[in-house]
Amino acid sequence: MQPIITYKERCRTCYSCVRTCPVKAIKVDEGYAEIIYERCIGCGNCLNCPQKAKVVVDRMVKTQELLASGDPVVAVLGCSFPAFFHSYTPGQLVAGLKSLGFHEVHEGAYGARMIAPHYAQEIAGTDRPLISTHCPAVVDLIERHYPKLLPNLMPVVSPMVAMGRFIKEALGPQARVVYLSTCIAAKFEIQSPEVASLVDVVLTYSEIELFFRRRGITPANLSEAAFDGIDPQQGRMFTLSGGPLRALDIATDFLDTETVAAEGESHTLEIVRDLAAGRISPRYVDLRFCDGGCVDGPGKNRDLTNLFKRNLIIRYNSSNIPYRTAAHYRSAVSPAQLSQSFQDKSIKLPAPKSDDVRRILHATAKFSQGDELNCRACGYATCREHAVAVFQGLADIGMCLPYNLRKMEEDRGLLMQKYELMSRELDKQLGEDMIIGDDRENAAVVDLIRQVGPTPTTVLIRGETGTGKELTARAIHRLSTRADKPLVTVNCTTLADSLLESELFGHKKGAFTGAIADRKGLFEAADGGTIFLDEIGDITPKLQAELLRLLDQGEVRPVGGTAVKRVNVRLIAATNKDLEQGVRDGWFREDLYYRLNVFSIDLPPLRERPESIPILSRHFLEKARKKLNKRLTGIEERAVTAMRNYRWPGNIREMQNIIERAAVLSQDGVVRLENLPSIFREIFEERAGVLPGVRRTSFKAERETHVVRLERNLILRYLEEAGGNVSKAARLADVPRRTFYRLLEKNGIAVQRKLERGLEVV
């Protein structure tokens, strides 16, 4: 079992472990970061994961099994234990460990005393630089990443291994050794069969504290007990900065360049690289991977400073330490065999060529050296290091943060386009995009839409208000090759001229009051898709010029800006005005007219399509049923007859709203003539006057009906001759304007015309 495990479900690929791993022994793949144990040196940096995705394997179960086995189990305390267990005395700690069931308790510092003569012998007998091997992380670093330095490793076991051999030779092979330390690398060290036969379990100080809590043991409440091993004396200094030199009896001087002692990840890596490159050649090099020596290992107490912990070690060494050396150790001698051999454990990763690195950099939008930000968000120092790791299978190309941010911005634009498309498709499913009708005029329009839809041609849609110009534009877009891109609709009459220009072409910050930031225009937002400009005849000459430039050159210039942006947009325009007359009168540019009038579709008014009235009425009744959530079964024939003979000045929009109003008034689920506005009853009665078999009313009633109808028709004729101008119609009728308004109100004309205008939908 590996000493560190990864919880895949906890990993959020924050790359914290990649950033802190000095040898990049982390593989990011399939959504989580996993340790590559063949490259790992056991430094424990990855355990600082903010999501706790990497944790040390709990070895307390195995320890409990050893304690329950009946074999003698010996606890060996690492040299740094006084800096961790500072809330109670060493004697109380010994008592606590024995309460857990340990047979004996030793100080691991005695192992440093045992290997000291072997160190002196090796230093005296060689002329090559020797690297101290008591730090398992340094040994793994050289074996896995700098095998060139294997001959330089001191061929002597670590103090932990020396203690294991010493205890098992004294107590016999049935003895079990549990080593307590801050060192995570020691857990990796006992993975080898040779060391595993000497040290059975490595526990961290935190695990022992947890062991105490689970057993309900409080060492501070216990009476002191004595150590069972041999007093290590100055070996206790082994854990401090520079301590190994004193503990191993290695003489040194401040000006001595032949002896080098360094601590910490950065210093250790620098010295190892210098040794591998041959830039330095001292006689002896003492290296520790942890800052501040072993007292600041991965299992350190982070509430205490290094200086405070150093003082605790020194104070402990000078105190009266309880020792009662067991009889079988008084005459025991240090093991004769404390030598160690090493092997090349490096993994030969594939080396990328320059083209391979360039290809990976290009995949993350890094085409020049200026694009390489080296932000280290991925965990690697440079973009090229990340590219090499990707080639070697250690990293994922998606780890690049700037690339992801750009990709997110692009995806945001695509999502906006897809949202627009989905909205249109939803409208289609709800019936908004359906072109209803079975008359010849409607069939001709549908045929034109099918012909022009797949082309990029600019389309001009003509027709009265409410004839379905936007509906036609949507149908054209849906049949085009741009159907997967957005359709942006703009009603040119709903915005002031200055706002419309900003809305269409965008603006720069400070271009006008209220322009607090740059803003894209609708033409730029519709890039790749279609833009529909409704009521194009109402735009100002300035906007006409800007629109003409866009159609000619495919460029937009934001308001207040000087730079232009290219866009690829299909334009569909619509109008209810006579643009030819506008060209003759000068209010519409002739060149723009010819650019818009490439392909024209004329939508017939509803009064010219009476054949489609029944199917349209049923369609709008079904929409009203869904909208109102009301039971509606049909429209009576009298109502349909009246609608077929109505002039429909508001066209399809008017019809849709009148049927919805009638549906609201319906009492029995059937839309009847009485549910329609009064004008429809009058039309039906007029129609019924020439039909046989229709029940007649009295002479007076019929005369009144005809008088009212005549009066209404006269008023409508005057209005038609006046072009809808009430004042002009009153002059033509030779009646005061106020009287004419009263006549309009009496005949329901003014109310009806207001209703029609109010029901217009953009």
Sequence and secondary structure as in RCSB ss.txt:
>XXXX:A:sequence
MQPIITYKERCRTCYSCVRTCPVKAIKVDEGYAEIIYERCIGCGNCLNCPQKAKVVVDRMVKTQELLASGDPVVA
VLGCSFPAFFHSYTPGQLVAGLKSLGFHEVHEGAYGARMIAPHYAQEIAGTDRPLISTHCPAVVDLIERHYPKLL
PNLMPVVSPMVAMGRFIKEALGPQARVVYLSTCIAAKFEIQSPEVASLVDVVLTYSEIELFFRRRGITPANLSEA
AFDGIDPQQGRMFTLSGGPLRALDIATDFLDTETVAAEGESHTLEIVRDLAAGRISPRYVDLRFCDGGCVDGPGK
NRDLTNLFKRNLIIRYNSSNIPYRTAAHYRSAVSPAQLSQSFQDKSIKLPAPKSDDVRRILHATAKFSQGDELNC
RACGYATCREHAVAVFQGLADIGMCLPYNLRKMEEDRGLLMQKYELMSRELDKQLGEDMIIGDDRENAAVVDLIR
QVGPTPTTVLIRGETGTGKELTARAIHRLSTRADKPLVTVNCTTLADSLLESELFGHKKGAFTGAIADRKGLFEA
ADGGTIFLDEIGDITPKLQAELLRLLDQGEVRPVGGTAVKRVNVRLIAATNKDLEQGVRDGWFREDLYYRLNVFS
IDLPPLRERPESIPILSRHFLEKARKKLNKRLTGIEERAVTAMRNYRWPGNIREMQNIIERAAVLSQDGVVRLEN
LPSIFREIFEERAGVLPGVRRTSFKAERETHVVRLERNLILRYLEEAGGNVSKAARLADVPRRTFYRLLEKNGIA
VQRKLERGLEVV
>XXXX:A:secstr
  SEEE TTT     HHHHH TT  EEEETTEEEE TTT     GGGG TT  EEE   HHHHHHHHTSSS EEE
EE TTHHHHS SS HHHHHHHHHHHT SEEEETHHHHHHHHHHHHHHHHT  S EE    HHHHHHHHHH GGGG
GGB  B  HHHHHHHHHHHHH TT EEEEEES SHHHHHTTSHHHHTT  EEEEHHHHHHHHHHHT  GGGS   
 B S   GGGGGGGSTTHHHHHTT    TT SSEEEEESHHHHHHHHHHHHHTS   SEEEEESSTTGGGGSTT 
 TTS HHHHHHHHHHHHTS   B   HHHHS    S  B              HHHHHHHHHHTT  SGGG    
 TTSSSSHHHHHHHHHTTSS GGG HHHHHHHHHHHHHHHHHHHHHHHHHHHHHTTTT     SHHHHHHHHHHH
HHTTS   EEEE  TTS HHHHHHHHHHTSTTTTS EEEEETTSS HHHHHHHHH B TTSSTT  S B  HHHH
TTTSEEEEESGGGS HHHHHHHHHHHHH EE  BT    EE   EEEEEESS HHHHHHHTSS HHHHHHHTTEE
EE   GGG GGGHHHHHHHHHHHHHHHHT    EE HHHHHHHHTS  TTHHHHHHHHHHHHHHH SSSEE GGG
S HHHHHHHHHHHTTSTT     HHHHHHHHHHHHHHHHHHHHHHHTTT HHHHHHHHTS HHHHHHHHHHTTHH
HHHHHHHHT   
